[in-house]
Amino acid sequence: MRPTGKVLPEHARRHNRSLVLQTLYSAGAQSRADVARETGLTRVTVSDLVAELMEEGLVVELGQREDARPGKPATLIDVDRGAYRIIGIDVSGHRVLRGAVLDLSGTILERAELPLGGATGERAFELVAELGARLIALATAPVLGVGVGTPGVVNPLGSVCSAPNLGWTDLPLQARLAARFGLPVHATNDANAAVLAEHGAGDVDDLMLVKIGHGVGAGLIVGGRLVTGAGFASGEIGHVVVGTDGGPHCVCGKDGCLEAWLSVPRLTAQLEALGVAGDDDEARTEVLGEAGRRLGIVLAPVVGALDLREIVLSGPAHLLDGPLLEATVETLRTRTMAEQTRDLRLRMTAHGQDIVLRGAAVMVLSGELGVS
């Protein structure tokens, strides 16, 4: 891409600062000389940046390295992962809002929940703000920032353009929460937050994560970069109509949307109506299998277009892992070229219900420190 302006000294310093923090965050304890070699920066530059970071409480000296190298032992430094706290909020649940206080390493230290109770519009926003205030009060160190993963189309300013399940349209979520808390806030689509967490824990640079909860959405990383789309709606597969045979009515007004087939409230209601209990129940297998087939129909052209090698499902394992996942794999294989699906891996996330909270922490680390 063509540069549009010159690089100013403050931009270079900010980049170098992030480079030092990223090196320490990824590699752990290093000497200043180690950091200089790893980053390609001069020792003087590294020493100046480390002094600045130590003054802010972000970097701490750990003492001298114990080794048999000749000369004076080097002093080790590292990111002080307990110096600040991050607040993560997950708005994707259909019954409760979930939140956590995390340290800089992503370890969850405290948790809190609030029942959503079917709230929409301004009431739903107030519940998010109330949960955030509770979590901030639980923090035992300065708060670096607040990360929020929310359903819907979210623009780069953290405004929710549209979230039908929450009754939000053009809601400046990020700006309103930042004004309420007096802290940096980073808000994005819940599936985008989730795929950031999944990508950070693995080594795959082409990855799709399907988040199934109150609604259905997907986060997509291609070439190691998050894909958001021209209208910030990349991954909004929940309101794609599946097939030409109609289907259940969707909150968006159409019939047969993927979300109407696959959302947690829809699947739960279907199983409860059937009185389904056991894992081997034929009726349960049919309900979940049909949902999986509909998901496979939507994913097949994506796999064909992008040649993906990994798709991750995130949501309640008791609904997704089993007949639903198996039907999705089978449908993908029957609707794409064998060469494309031979090495395709479809699996459940290992992060469980914490995936959006961890993704929210990734957003804050990236936005405030340039670290991922």
Helices and strands as residue ranges (DSSP letters): H 9-27, E 30-31, H 32-39, H 43-55, E 59-64, E 75-79, E 85-90, E 96-102, E 108-115, H 121-138, E 143-150, E 153-154, E 160-163, G 164-166, E 168-171, H 173-181, E 185-189, H 190-200, E 207-212, E 216-222, E 225-226, G 237-239, H 258-262, H 264-274, H 282-306, E 310-314, H 317-320, H 323-335, H 338-341, E 345-348, G 352-354, H 355-369
